[in-house]
Every structure is written in structure tokens, then in C-alpha cells.
Amino acid sequence: MRFAYILSAIAALTTAVPTTNTCPSTSIIQDGGFESGVTPPTSGGTSWTVVNFIGASTYTLESPGSTNNGGNYAFTAILYPGPYSSGLSGDTLTQTMHVCAGKNYSITADYRFSSTASNNCAISLQYPYKTTTGSVTTGSGLSPAGVWYTTGATFQAVSSADPLKIVFSCSGGANDRISVDNVKVTPFNGSAF
């Protein structure tokens, strides 16, 4: 009897099908176009959350969105230095991406500065990069101000729940309104750099 039990256990082990690590089937980014019309909270958001306020900065949803296939809304960081922020201002829009560890992805986003702010303001997309963090940063010295531009990068996911951070910042006492819209993350078949 014991021998039959051992044989059946061995048979079960040899016929077991190994499981594979499947990638999440949900959208990688939720509400990347801000079309829900819901202003992101400062904690506990189901898609976007706004954190790391510096100075007297705040934020809002503005209408209309990007002219590059945008919709009704865009997220806008309203950056002002505070009396104790040493001329700095900023905030960070963040969301957990539903990705697959080890896979490559591309990220794109439309952005707009309302002024050139003496090139003292910037928007930075921060994403995982293999075992560290990568970023692409654009300064406000673009001309003309008030025009929608697109930025992007590629990255390799580290886990199934990697953070995407969009950091809005100004220095030197500058202030600006920086908008972002059409945030998209898609699988990328090439090499991530």
C-alpha cells in the first residue's frame, strides 16, 4: 500500500505542468488622458496620486487637453515657491504601472509649459530602469511657450508593479504652470536603453 502511494506521488510530480509567469492583463496606465475628469488625490488614489509638494505648489485638471489627440482634460501642476522653500517649487504625479518584470516598454507623454520661466522649470518622467531608476527631463526653455510637445523613453520593468513618477519642478524663484496629458506606456519589442 505504501509503495502504491509513493508511485502515485511520483507520477503526479512527473506529469505536473510548470506554471509560467504571466504578465498582468489590466491596462498598464489608468486614466493616462485624465478623461475621467477626477482630480487626483494626495493619497490613496486608484490611478494617479499627487505627492511631494515643495513651496506653495498645487495642481488642477484643466480643459482642454493636449492638441496632440488630447481630450477634455490635462493635469496641470501650478508651481510657486514658498517663503521657506529656498526658491524651489514642485510636486510629483505618480501611479503604479501594471507591467511584467524583465519586459521592455515605451513611455510617451504630452507636456506644455505656460511660460519659459528663464529655463528654471522642468518636467521629468521617472521610471524603472533594470535595477535602478531612469528619467527623461525637459526644461522650460522651449520656444514658444504654451505649445504641446511630446517626450518619451524606453525602459525595462523591474517588477509587476513599478512606479511611474512625473516630477514638476522650478528653481531660482521661478513659477510656472506645467501640464501633462496622453500618458501612455506600451510593450516595446526593441532594446530598452
LORO-390432 format. One record per residue (C-alpha): residue in three letters; x, y, z. Coordinates in nm, 3 decimals, decimal comma. Layout:
residues N
PT type      xx      yy      zz
PT  Ala       X       Y       Z
...
//
This chain:
residues 193
PT type      xx      yy      zz
PT  Met   0,000   0,000   0,000
PT  Arg   0,278   0,238   0,088
PT  Phe   0,457   0,153  -0,237
PT  Ala   0,144   0,236  -0,443
PT  Tyr   0,113   0,571  -0,264
PT  Ile   0,477   0,657  -0,343
PT  Leu   0,432   0,558  -0,709
PT  Ser   0,121   0,777  -0,742
PT  Ala   0,307   1,071  -0,582
PT  Ile   0,598   1,029  -0,826
PT  Ala   0,356   1,007  -1,119
PT  Ala   0,188   1,329  -1,007
PT  Leu   0,523   1,509  -0,990
PT  Thr   0,637   1,397  -1,333
PT  Thr   0,312   1,498  -1,506
PT  Ala   0,274   1,837  -1,334
PT  Val   0,276   2,124  -1,580
PT  Pro   0,510   2,404  -1,478
PT  Thr   0,342   2,741  -1,431
PT  Thr   0,463   3,040  -1,626
PT  Asn   0,491   3,397  -1,507
PT  Thr   0,217   3,575  -1,697
PT  Cys   0,208   3,950  -1,745
PT  Pro  -0,079   4,150  -1,596
PT  Ser  -0,381   4,167  -1,826
PT  Thr  -0,501   4,506  -1,698
PT  Ser  -0,416   4,840  -1,857
PT  Ile  -0,059   4,945  -1,784
PT  Ile  -0,164   5,303  -1,701
PT  Gln  -0,507   5,402  -1,571
PT  Asp  -0,660   5,731  -1,692
PT  Gly  -0,347   5,841  -1,881
PT  Gly  -0,551   6,106  -2,062
PT  Phe  -0,720   6,230  -1,740
PT  Glu  -1,053   6,187  -1,917
PT  Ser  -1,224   6,061  -1,602
PT  Gly  -1,234   6,428  -1,502
PT  Val  -1,142   6,326  -1,147
PT  Thr  -0,875   6,544  -0,985
PT  Pro  -0,611   6,308  -0,840
PT  Pro  -0,599   6,288  -0,459
PT  Thr  -0,289   6,338  -0,242
PT  Ser  -0,314   5,984  -0,107
PT  Gly  -0,494   5,659  -0,178
PT  Gly  -0,568   5,726  -0,543
PT  Thr  -0,694   5,439  -0,758
PT  Ser  -0,494   5,566  -1,055
PT  Trp  -0,295   5,889  -1,009
PT  Thr  -0,180   6,035  -0,678
PT  Val  -0,006   6,371  -0,620
PT  Val   0,278   6,380  -0,365
PT  Asn   0,598   6,564  -0,263
PT  Phe   0,477   6,923  -0,263
PT  Ile   0,754   7,184  -0,249
PT  Gly   0,685   7,553  -0,182
PT  Ala   0,330   7,677  -0,233
PT  Ser   0,263   7,444  -0,527
PT  Thr  -0,074   7,297  -0,607
PT  Tyr  -0,245   7,133  -0,906
PT  Thr  -0,567   7,105  -1,105
PT  Leu  -0,725   6,949  -1,411
PT  Glu  -0,753   7,197  -1,697
PT  Ser  -0,961   7,193  -2,011
PT  Pro  -0,899   7,140  -2,295
PT  Gly  -0,629   6,872  -2,300
PT  Ser  -0,339   6,832  -2,539
PT  Thr  -0,383   6,936  -2,901
PT  Asn  -0,195   6,612  -2,989
PT  Asn  -0,501   6,384  -2,983
PT  Gly  -0,586   6,507  -2,636
PT  Gly  -0,927   6,513  -2,488
PT  Asn  -1,119   6,725  -2,247
PT  Tyr  -0,864   6,740  -1,964
PT  Ala  -0,496   6,766  -1,881
PT  Phe  -0,324   6,754  -1,542
PT  Thr  -0,159   7,087  -1,455
PT  Ala   0,097   7,146  -1,182
PT  Ile   0,083   7,505  -1,056
PT  Leu   0,429   7,577  -0,921
PT  Tyr   0,508   7,864  -0,681
PT  Pro   0,799   7,886  -0,437
PT  Gly   0,702   7,926  -0,074
PT  Pro   0,857   8,156   0,185
PT  Tyr   1,071   7,873   0,325
PT  Ser   1,143   7,669   0,010
PT  Ser   1,466   7,847  -0,091
PT  Gly   1,319   7,947  -0,427
PT  Leu   1,214   7,590  -0,511
PT  Ser   0,868   7,463  -0,607
PT  Gly   0,730   7,135  -0,731
PT  Asp   0,507   6,833  -0,697
PT  Thr   0,500   6,476  -0,826
PT  Leu   0,224   6,288  -1,006
PT  Thr   0,263   5,914  -0,954
PT  Gln   0,095   5,586  -1,049
PT  Thr   0,181   5,219  -1,019
PT  Met   0,221   5,061  -1,363
PT  His   0,087   4,710  -1,424
PT  Val   0,385   4,564  -1,612
PT  Cys   0,578   4,237  -1,641
PT  Ala   0,924   4,214  -1,482
PT  Gly   1,204   4,188  -1,739
PT  Lys   0,989   4,308  -2,032
PT  Asn   1,063   4,626  -2,227
PT  Tyr   0,816   4,915  -2,250
PT  Ser   0,795   5,258  -2,411
PT  Ile   0,651   5,561  -2,239
PT  Thr   0,525   5,879  -2,405
PT  Ala   0,357   6,189  -2,266
PT  Asp   0,247   6,525  -2,399
PT  Tyr   0,352   6,830  -2,196
PT  Arg   0,324   7,208  -2,204
PT  Phe   0,490   7,491  -2,014
PT  Ser   0,283   7,809  -1,982
PT  Ser   0,599   8,021  -1,982
PT  Thr   0,969   7,972  -2,048
PT  Ala   1,040   8,070  -1,683
PT  Ser   1,402   8,153  -1,770
PT  Asn   1,457   7,779  -1,823
PT  Asn   1,430   7,730  -1,445
PT  Cys   1,141   7,484  -1,463
PT  Ala   1,131   7,124  -1,581
PT  Ile   0,918   6,814  -1,623
PT  Ser   1,078   6,476  -1,564
PT  Leu   0,937   6,129  -1,638
PT  Gln   1,092   5,884  -1,391
PT  Tyr   1,054   5,510  -1,447
PT  Pro   1,231   5,187  -1,352
PT  Tyr   1,543   5,107  -1,547
PT  Lys   1,655   4,749  -1,497
PT  Thr   1,776   4,764  -1,133
PT  Thr   1,773   5,141  -1,088
PT  Thr   1,569   5,443  -1,199
PT  Gly   1,580   5,616  -1,537
PT  Ser   1,441   5,951  -1,638
PT  Val   1,392   6,190  -1,925
PT  Thr   1,385   6,558  -1,830
PT  Thr   1,283   6,859  -2,038
PT  Gly   1,346   7,219  -1,932
PT  Ser   1,113   7,512  -1,980
PT  Gly   1,342   7,696  -2,222
PT  Leu   1,127   7,574  -2,512
PT  Ser   1,001   7,831  -2,752
PT  Pro   0,725   7,909  -2,796
PT  Ala   0,570   7,855  -2,455
PT  Gly   0,210   7,734  -2,443
PT  Val   0,262   7,471  -2,716
PT  Trp   0,214   7,099  -2,659
PT  Tyr   0,524   6,881  -2,709
PT  Thr   0,576   6,504  -2,672
PT  Thr   0,854   6,330  -2,484
PT  Gly   0,930   5,962  -2,442
PT  Ala   1,172   5,689  -2,344
PT  Thr   1,200   5,312  -2,318
PT  Phe   1,262   5,107  -2,004
PT  Gln   1,278   4,752  -1,874
PT  Ala   1,030   4,669  -1,597
PT  Val   1,175   4,559  -1,265
PT  Ser   0,857   4,415  -1,110
PT  Ser   0,487   4,375  -1,189
PT  Ala   0,409   4,696  -1,000
PT  Asp   0,670   4,957  -1,097
PT  Pro   0,615   5,325  -1,014
PT  Leu   0,588   5,594  -1,280
PT  Lys   0,662   5,942  -1,147
PT  Ile   0,608   6,265  -1,332
PT  Val   0,803   6,532  -1,146
PT  Phe   0,724   6,900  -1,199
PT  Ser   0,982   7,146  -1,062
PT  Cys   1,106   7,505  -1,066
PT  Ser   1,411   7,666  -0,909
PT  Gly   1,557   8,015  -0,871
PT  Gly   1,225   8,158  -0,752
PT  Ala   1,058   8,082  -1,087
PT  Asn   0,694   7,979  -1,114
PT  Asp   0,505   7,812  -1,397
PT  Arg   0,203   7,604  -1,490
PT  Ile   0,321   7,273  -1,640
PT  Ser   0,061   7,044  -1,798
PT  Val   0,078   6,676  -1,893
PT  Asp  -0,166   6,466  -2,097
PT  Asn  -0,181   6,144  -2,302
PT  Val   0,050   5,945  -2,075
PT  Lys   0,094   5,608  -2,245
PT  Val   0,300   5,301  -2,160
PT  Thr   0,304   5,018  -2,415
PT  Pro   0,507   4,699  -2,467
PT  Phe   0,826   4,764  -2,667
PT  Asn   0,987   4,490  -2,876
PT  Gly   1,326   4,663  -2,914
PT  Ser   1,605   4,705  -2,663
PT  Ala   1,533   4,936  -2,371
PT  Phe   1,806   5,192  -2,325
//
